[in-house]
Each structure stands twice: as structure tokens, then as C-alpha cells.
Amino acid sequence: MDAVVWIVLGVLLAVAEIFTTTLFLIMFAVGAFAAAGAAALGAPVAVQAVVFAVVSALTVALARPTIRRHMRPSLDSGEQPFGVQALEGATALVIEQVDAEQGMVKIDGELWTARPYDATQTFAPGARVQVIKVQGATALVWQDDISSAGELPEAKR
């Protein structure tokens, strides 16, 4: 009878994991299934509880970090960012003056609306700026002394 209780608990935890997607409850479901195995072998309730606690703790400590690392690959692993994340850090050419109200830049051949990351800055057409962040369809751009020193003379028009 104890095994049935542990199996029901394991199934409930696994179903709850489907709705949370945190990879936390599933580790306790594994512990519950291990305790069900101990119960099926005739272990007393105290031993079943210890098996549940130990297996749950081990899966949380050992398996969860590995699973999370594979679900969310970091940029350190050599994965290339894509989408708007790939634009962050890119160099852009100012097409229309960029100020707090309006602006247009060209990033990798595509036109983007732009605003300065620092609202007090203004960038003239031809200036090279760096994309700091993308909010919606607007690139927030920045220009520091180092990046502006590397501009070509014809870009300073």
C-alpha cells in the first residue's frame, strides 16, 4: 500500500512540473518513485522517507545543474546569439540624426529606428555608434570617445 502512495505522489509532482517548468519538482518525483521502489521491497516507512530525501537531494544537487546548463546554453559555450540579441554590441551607421525624439541607423544593412542610450546625446548622420540594447524595434545606441576616434573622415559629415 505504501508503494501506491509514493507512486501517486511521484505522478502528482511530475504533473505539477509540467505546469511550472522549473525542473525542481521533477527531482522530488524521482525521489518519490525511488521511495516507491523501497516500499515495494518491503522497507519500513522510515527507510522509505530516507530514500525519498536522499534521492531527491542527490538529483537536485547533481542532475539539475547539468540539465539547466543544457537547456540554456551560455554564450561562453561557443553558441552564437541570434535575433535581436545578435545586434547588441554591433556597430551601426547613423542615417538620420539620432536624438531623444527620433533617429534612424543602419545595422548590418537593415534600417532601424534608434534613440541614444543616454537621452542627452545626439548623433549626426554618418556617425558610427554601438548598439547597446534593443527595445522592441528601436535600437538604443551609444558613442564614446574611443569609437568616434576610429571613424573615417568622410563619416564625420
C-alpha positions in Angstrom: 0.0 0.0 0.0 2.9 2.4 0.8 4.2 1.9 -2.7 1.0 3.2 -4.2 1.1 6.3 -2.1 4.6 7.1 -3.2 3.7 6.4 -6.9 0.7 8.8 -6.6 2.9 11.4 -5.0 5.5 11.0 -7.8 2.9 11.3 -10.5 1.4 14.4 -8.9 4.8 16.0 -8.6 5.6 15.1 -12.3 2.3 16.6 -13.4 2.9 19.8 -11.3 6.3 20.1 -13.0 4.6 20.3 -16.4 2.9 23.4 -15.3 5.9 25.1 -13.5 8.8 24.0 -15.9 11.3 24.8 -13.2 13.0 21.4 -13.2 12.6 21.3 -9.4 9.5 19.3 -8.7 10.6 16.5 -11.1 13.6 15.9 -8.9 11.2 15.2 -6.0 9.1 13.0 -8.2 12.2 10.9 -8.9 12.7 10.6 -5.1 9.1 9.5 -4.7 9.5 6.8 -7.3 12.7 5.6 -5.6 10.8 5.5 -2.2 8.0 3.5 -4.0 10.7 1.0 -5.0 11.9 0.8 -1.4 8.3 0.3 -0.3 7.8 -2.5 -2.9 10.8 -4.2 -1.5 9.3 -4.2 2.0 11.3 -1.4 3.6 9.7 0.3 6.7 8.2 3.8 6.3 11.3 5.5 8.0 13.6 3.9 5.4 11.2 4.9 2.6 11.3 8.5 3.8 15.1 8.5 4.0 15.3 7.0 0.4 12.9 9.8 -0.7 15.0 12.5 0.9 18.4 11.2 -0.2 17.4 10.6 -3.8 15.6 13.9 -4.1 18.6 15.8 -2.6 21.1 14.0 -4.9 19.0 14.7 -8.0 18.6 18.4 -7.1 22.4 18.7 -6.3 23.8 16.7 -9.2 21.3 16.4 -12.1 19.5 19.7 -12.1 22.6 22.0 -12.8 23.6 19.8 -15.7 20.0 19.8 -17.2 19.7 23.6 -16.8 23.0 24.2 -18.4 21.9 22.2 -21.5 18.5 23.9 -21.6 20.0 27.4 -21.6 23.3 27.3 -23.4 25.5 30.3 -22.4 27.5 32.5 -24.8 30.7 31.0 -23.2 29.9 27.7 -24.7 30.5 29.0 -28.2 26.9 29.4 -29.1 26.3 32.4 -31.4 23.5 34.8 -30.3 20.7 35.3 -32.8 17.7 37.6 -33.3 17.9 41.0 -31.5 20.5 39.6 -29.1 22.9 39.4 -32.0 22.5 43.1 -32.6 23.7 44.1 -29.1 27.3 45.2 -29.4 27.1 45.7 -33.2 28.3 48.9 -34.9 25.7 51.0 -36.6 25.8 53.9 -39.1 23.6 56.9 -38.3 21.4 57.6 -41.4 19.1 60.2 -39.8 20.0 62.3 -36.8 19.5 60.3 -33.6 18.2 62.2 -30.6 15.8 61.6 -27.8 12.8 62.1 -30.2 13.8 60.3 -33.4 16.5 58.7 -35.4 17.5 56.0 -37.9 20.5 53.8 -38.1 21.7 51.1 -40.4 22.8 47.8 -38.7 24.2 45.1 -41.0 22.3 46.6 -43.9 19.0 46.9 -42.2 17.4 50.2 -41.2 16.4 50.5 -37.5 14.7 53.3 -35.6 17.2 54.4 -32.9 17.4 56.5 -29.8 20.5 57.4 -27.8 21.2 55.2 -24.8 21.9 58.5 -22.9 19.0 60.8 -23.8 21.3 63.8 -23.7 23.4 62.7 -26.6 22.7 63.5 -30.3 24.4 61.7 -33.2 24.7 63.3 -36.7 24.2 61.4 -39.9 27.4 59.5 -40.9 28.5 58.8 -37.3 29.3 55.3 -36.2 27.7 54.2 -32.9 27.4 51.0 -31.0 24.1 49.2 -30.3 23.8 48.8 -26.5 20.3 47.3 -26.3 17.3 46.7 -28.5 13.8 47.6 -27.1 11.1 46.4 -29.4 12.0 47.7 -32.8 14.2 50.5 -31.5 18.0 50.3 -31.1 19.5 52.2 -28.1 22.9 53.4 -29.3 26.0 54.9 -27.7 29.1 56.6 -28.9 32.2 57.0 -26.7 35.4 58.9 -27.4 37.2 55.7 -28.5 34.7 54.6 -31.1 34.4 58.1 -32.5 38.2 58.4 -32.8 38.2 55.4 -35.1 35.7 57.0 -37.6 36.7 57.6 -41.2 36.9 61.3 -42.1 34.1 61.1 -44.6 31.8 59.6 -41.9 32.1 62.9 -39.9 30.0 64.9 -42.3 
